[in-house]
Amino acid sequence: MADAIPAHGASRPDTAPPARPVKIWLFLVLVAVYLVIVQGMSAVLSAGQGFEHGKLTTDAYVIRTIVIPVGLGVALLVAVVGHLRAWDEIFRDRRPVQRWLIALPLVLFATVAAITNYPGLADRGLAFALLLLVATLMVGFGEELLFRGIGVTAFRQAGHSEFRVGLWTTLLFGAAHGTNIFSAGPQALVQVVATSCTGLVFYLILRRTGALVVSMAAHGLWDFAVLSSQIDPEESWPLVNVSAVVLVLLLLLVLILRRRITPGAPTAR
């Protein structure tokens, strides 16, 4: 006997399979594998090329040390999220926060516009500027998907308070950049502190906007502005120092108003 056909206008049952749980151990494994892919491929592709770390002087440097390694890492993360079927939970945040937090993305994007090394980018040409922008947006996509997407979801599903979710994912985000010690030397420790601070800001941007793509864009554009200061090894770009001042001010604002982040919550624990 043929199956009955629902009448016109009748709702059909949702046959989409449920999302699989995101485990903390899986997140930690993904962090390790992502770092091995990005750092390992960067080292392999730059070997024998005569590149000086942190000096974005050629298209080849950007492609070999950022675009290709990060692209492979992003492909892995997208495949994992697809397997988990957790797109909606990872890319959308429905937990309310106070309206004043909109100041964070507004100040961050304004800072990006102010500190970008426009003269240096103009000297290098439009093609190089677009290549660097694509590379940093890829970094923003991958790292936000990993830490503010998969990581935040994993810690939430494990039952951690939102304070601990933000704390642990932020600290792990900073610690992951400690692997740059193999290429950058001791200055990687400074990167750990700086990226931990920016990670907290990106987490709060996710909370306020409710969209992971906004924190991805904020991350990518922030990296673009900061890295644009390194494209001329003979001349420093002093405005990049403003980024550190802005981060400190934003973190002080969050510290002062920390009890007013979540609506109806007298304290943030």
Salt bridges, closest charged atoms under 4 A:
ASP88 OD1 - ARG92 NH1 3.65
ASP88 OD2 - ARG94 NH2 3.05
ASP93 OD2 - ARG156 NH2 2.62
GLU143 OE1 - HIS177 NE2 3.45
GLU143 OE1 - HIS219 NE2 3.18
GLU144 OE2 - ARG148 NH2 2.57
GLU144 OE2 - HIS219 ND1 2.73
GLU162 OE1 - ARG95 NE 3.71
GLU162 OE2 - ARG156 NH2 2.66
GLU162 OE2 - ARG207 NH1 3.64
ASP223 OD2 - HIS219 NE2 3.31
